[in-house]
């Protein structure tokens, strides 16, 4: 099931959105380090979650819920998360957002895999809807996924839930129903093969 979900994303090191730079600098000021560049499961990255006073705050969090067998659960299907004991509490009480420059997905074409960079049209920053839980006194997150936007369904049958800026506060507010907020997710996406991006020196 892992190969049908969001497994990589990207946080630009240079020319990243001012909003993203500010999030990272707030975490750095707390003495925490987060990864930039290509993000892999288990990496510690910036996440936005409510603090104890319910104020949205940047935190450093590792990616993936740890299973007893050592495997990581890096995604949760948004359609069924409310029915799954592992995700139910997170969906109602422990939501977070993952800021990124774009995410990556692979199209299987015969024996080849073509890597695409995908992001909302016209945006230099995206927010992926996520859940977190506490393991050993520290928070770890998993990214919610959904049916893909029509434009990218040829690449993959899943995509992360990407929220518009108007829904960000609602997602972090436990008084708002999670599924209502998920329904506002963005479906207008831009995509291009990473090889082309490298030739243009965008990455």
Number of C-alpha atoms within 10 A of each C-alpha: 5 10 10 14 22 24 18 15 22 20 22 20 14 10 10 14 17 11 12 19 15 12 17 23 17 16 19 16 9 11 8 16 17 17 17 18 14 16 19 17 18 17 16 21 25 28 28 23 23 18 11 8 7 11 13 18 16 25 25 22 22 22 24 23 24 15 9 7 6 8 10 16 18 22 25 22 19 22 13 11 20 18 10 12 9 14 21 15 16 22 23 19 17 22 23 29 25 22 24 25 23 24 22 21 26 21 17 13 9 6 6 9 12 15 16 22 22 22 24 20 12 9 12 17 19 23 24 24 27 29 28 27 20 12 10 7 7 11 18 22 29 25 27 25 24 20 16 17 17 12 12 20 13 11 20 18 15 19 26 25 25 28 22 17 13 9 17 19 13 16 26 25 21 17 10 13 13 21 15 11 18 22 11 14 19 18 20 13 16 16 18 14 16 19 14 13 13 10 9 9 8 10 16
